[in-house]
Amino acid sequence: MITFSEAQLTTWLSPLIWPFLRTLALFTSAPIFSSKAFPVRARIGLAFFVALAAQPSLQDQAVVSINSAGAMGAVLQQVGVGLAIGFALRVVLAAVELAGEVVGFQMGLGFASFFDPSMGSQSSAVARFFGQMATFMFVVMGGHMLVLMTVISSFSAFPLDQNFLEALRLMKIQQLGADLFATGLWMSLPMVGMLMFANLALGIVSRVAPQMNIYAIGFPITLTVGLVGMAATLPMLDQPFLALMNHAIDIFAPK
C-alpha cells in the first residue's frame, strides 16, 4: 500500500497552491480576465495552469504548510498581491476613461451617459469609447501576456513570507492615484485646448455679431471640433498609455 506523509504532501502542494491563489486573485481584478464574459471555471482552470507552468521558475520559494500557523498570513499575502496587480492594471485603463470623461464634458456630451454593466456605474459615451480603445490597445500590445509575466515575477519582488503589510508598504500602490489623474489630463490636454480655442472663437463671434444665435451653432461646432480632435489624437494615445502601464508593472518587478 502506497502511503504519503504530511511532509511529502506539504512539499508537493506548497509550491503550487500559493501561486495558484495569487494568480486567481489577479484574474478577479485584472482587466479582460475579470470580465463577466470570462467564465469563472475558465479563470480557475487558467490560474491552475499558470501556477503549474511557473513551477520551474519558482524553485527558491519558502515552503509553508497549509496546516501551519502562517498559512492564513500566506493566504492574505497571495490574495492581496494578486488583487494589487489587477488594481494597478485597471488604473491604466481608468486613466484613459478619465481622459474621455474630460473630453466629453468639454464637448457638451456629459449628459450622454448610460449604465455600464461591466463597471456597475454610469459612464459617458466618450469615456466608454476611450475605454474600449484602451482595451484594444491592451490586447494589441500584449497586455494579457504581460499580466501573466508580472504575476510570476512578483514572486521575486514579494516572496512568500506571510507579511502582506510589508509588501503593501513596498508597493506604494497609492501613488498610482496621482498618476491616474496626471496621465488622464495629459491625454485629454490637446483636445481640451482645441475645444477651448473653439469656445473662445465662438465668444468673439457672439460679441461681433450679437444677432447670431450662438447657442444654435455653438453645440454643432464644439461637437465637430471634438470629433476631429479625437480622430487626430487617438493614434498618439499609445505612448502615455504604454508609459503608465510600464510604471504599473515596475511596481511588481524585482528590484
C-alpha positions in Angstrom: 0.0 0.0 0.0 1.4 3.4 -1.0 1.3 6.0 1.7 2.2 9.6 1.9 3.4 11.6 4.9 2.2 15.1 5.7 5.7 16.5 5.0 5.6 15.0 1.5 2.1 16.4 0.8 3.3 19.8 2.1 6.3 19.7 -0.2 4.2 18.9 -3.2 1.3 21.3 -2.6 3.0 24.4 -1.2 4.8 25.4 -4.4 1.5 25.0 -6.3 -1.2 26.3 -4.0 0.3 29.8 -3.3 1.0 30.8 -6.9 -2.5 29.5 -7.7 -4.1 31.8 -5.1 -2.1 34.8 -6.3 -2.9 34.2 -10.0 -6.6 33.6 -9.2 -6.8 36.8 -7.2 -5.2 38.6 -10.2 -7.8 37.2 -12.6 -10.5 38.5 -10.2 -9.4 42.1 -10.6 -7.3 42.5 -13.8 -8.8 43.9 -17.0 -10.3 41.4 -19.5 -9.7 38.5 -17.2 -12.2 39.8 -14.7 -14.9 40.4 -17.4 -18.2 38.7 -16.9 -17.8 37.2 -20.3 -14.8 35.2 -18.9 -16.4 32.1 -17.1 -15.4 31.5 -13.5 -14.4 27.9 -14.3 -12.1 29.1 -17.1 -10.4 31.5 -14.7 -9.8 28.8 -12.1 -8.5 26.4 -14.8 -6.2 29.0 -16.3 -4.9 30.1 -12.9 -4.1 26.5 -12.1 -2.4 26.0 -15.4 -0.3 29.2 -15.0 0.7 28.1 -11.5 1.7 24.7 -12.7 3.7 26.0 -15.7 5.5 28.5 -13.4 7.0 25.8 -11.2 10.4 25.7 -12.8 10.9 29.4 -12.1 9.7 29.2 -8.5 12.3 26.9 -7.1 13.6 29.1 -4.3 10.3 29.9 -2.6 9.6 29.2 1.1 7.6 26.1 1.9 4.5 27.0 4.1 2.3 24.1 5.1 -1.5 24.7 4.7 -1.9 23.4 8.3 0.7 25.7 9.8 0.1 28.8 11.8 1.4 31.0 9.0 -1.0 29.6 6.4 -3.6 32.4 7.0 -0.9 35.0 6.6 0.3 33.4 3.4 -3.3 33.4 2.0 -3.7 37.1 2.8 -0.4 37.9 1.2 -1.1 36.0 -2.1 -4.7 37.3 -2.4 -3.5 40.9 -1.6 -0.6 40.9 -4.0 -2.8 39.4 -6.8 -5.5 42.0 -6.2 -2.9 44.8 -6.2 -1.5 43.7 -9.5 -5.0 43.7 -11.1 -5.9 47.0 -9.5 -2.7 48.6 -10.8 -3.5 47.5 -14.4 -7.1 48.6 -14.0 -5.8 52.1 -13.1 -4.1 52.3 -16.5 -7.4 51.8 -18.3 -9.2 54.1 -15.8 -6.7 56.9 -16.8 -7.8 56.7 -20.4 -11.5 56.7 -19.4 -10.8 59.8 -17.3 -9.4 61.5 -20.4 -12.7 60.5 -22.2 -14.8 62.0 -19.3 -12.9 65.3 -19.5 -13.2 65.5 -23.3 -16.8 64.5 -23.3 -17.6 67.2 -20.7 -15.8 69.8 -22.9 -17.7 68.7 -26.0 -21.0 69.0 -24.3 -21.6 65.3 -24.2 -21.5 64.9 -20.5 -25.3 64.3 -20.5 -24.9 61.4 -22.9 -24.3 58.8 -20.2 -25.6 55.2 -19.7 -25.2 52.4 -17.3 -22.1 50.3 -17.8 -22.8 46.8 -16.6 -19.1 45.8 -16.6 -18.2 48.6 -14.2 -21.6 48.8 -12.4 -21.8 52.6 -12.7 -22.8 55.4 -15.1 -20.3 56.4 -17.8 -20.4 58.9 -20.6 -20.4 57.8 -24.3 -16.9 59.4 -24.9 -15.4 57.8 -21.8 -16.8 54.4 -22.8 -15.3 54.9 -26.3 -11.9 55.7 -24.8 -12.2 52.7 -22.5 -12.8 50.4 -25.5 -9.9 51.9 -27.3 -7.7 51.3 -24.2 -8.9 47.7 -24.0 -8.0 47.2 -27.7 -4.5 48.7 -27.1 -4.1 46.5 -24.0 -4.7 43.4 -26.1 -2.7 44.5 -29.2 0.3 45.5 -27.1 0.3 42.0 -25.5 -1.0 43.2 -22.1 -2.6 39.9 -21.4 0.7 38.2 -21.7 2.4 40.9 -19.7 -0.1 40.3 -16.9 1.0 36.6 -16.6 4.7 37.6 -16.7 4.1 40.2 -14.0 2.4 37.7 -11.6 5.3 35.3 -11.9 8.0 38.0 -11.5 6.1 39.3 -8.4 7.3 36.2 -6.5 10.8 37.6 -6.8 9.8 41.1 -5.6 7.4 39.8 -3.0 8.3 36.3 -2.0 6.2 34.0 0.2 6.8 35.4 3.7 3.3 35.8 5.1 3.8 39.6 5.6 1.2 41.3 3.5 1.5 44.7 5.2 5.3 44.8 4.5 4.5 44.0 0.8 1.9 46.7 0.7 4.3 49.2 2.1 6.9 48.4 -0.5 4.4 48.5 -3.4 3.3 52.1 -2.6 0.3 51.5 -4.8 -1.4 54.6 -3.6 0.9 56.7 -5.7 -0.9 55.4 -8.8 -3.8 57.6 -7.9 -1.7 60.7 -8.7 -0.5 59.1 -11.9 -4.1 58.3 -12.9 -5.2 62.0 -12.8 -1.9 63.3 -14.3 -1.9 60.8 -17.2 -5.7 61.3 -17.8 -5.3 65.1 -18.0 -2.2 64.7 -20.2 -4.1 62.6 -22.7 -7.0 65.0 -22.8 -5.0 68.2 -22.9 -4.7 68.5 -26.7 -8.4 68.1 -27.3 -9.3 70.3 -24.3 -7.0 73.0 -25.8 -8.8 72.7 -29.2 -12.2 73.0 -27.6 -11.2 76.0 -25.5 -9.9 77.7 -28.7 -13.2 76.9 -30.4 -15.2 78.3 -27.4 -13.0 81.4 -27.4 -13.7 81.9 -31.2 -17.4 81.5 -30.5 -17.3 84.1 -27.8 -15.6 86.6 -30.1 -18.2 85.9 -32.8 -21.0 86.4 -30.3 -19.6 89.8 -29.4 -19.0 90.8 -33.1 -22.4 89.6 -34.3 -24.9 89.7 -31.3 -27.8 88.9 -33.6 -26.4 85.5 -34.3 -27.8 82.7 -32.1 -24.6 81.4 -30.6 -26.5 78.6 -28.8 -27.8 77.2 -32.1 -24.4 77.0 -33.7 -22.2 76.5 -30.7 -23.0 72.9 -29.9 -22.5 71.6 -33.5 -19.2 73.4 -33.8 -17.8 72.2 -30.5 -19.0 68.6 -31.3 -17.4 68.8 -34.7 -14.1 70.1 -33.3 -14.2 67.5 -30.6 -14.7 64.6 -33.1 -11.9 66.0 -35.3 -9.6 66.3 -32.3 -10.4 62.7 -31.2 -9.6 61.4 -34.7 -6.3 63.3 -34.8 -5.1 62.5 -31.3 -6.3 58.9 -30.8 -3.2 57.4 -32.7 -1.0 59.2 -30.2 -2.5 57.7 -27.1 -0.3 54.7 -27.2 2.8 56.5 -25.7 1.2 57.8 -22.5 -0.8 54.5 -22.2 2.4 52.4 -22.5 4.3 54.7 -20.1 1.7 54.3 -17.4 1.5 50.6 -18.0 5.2 50.2 -17.6 5.1 52.2 -14.4 2.4 50.0 -13.0 4.3 46.8 -14.0 7.6 48.1 -12.5 6.0 48.2 -9.0 5.9 44.4 -9.0 9.2 43.8 -10.8 12.2 42.6 -8.7 14.4 45.4 -7.6 
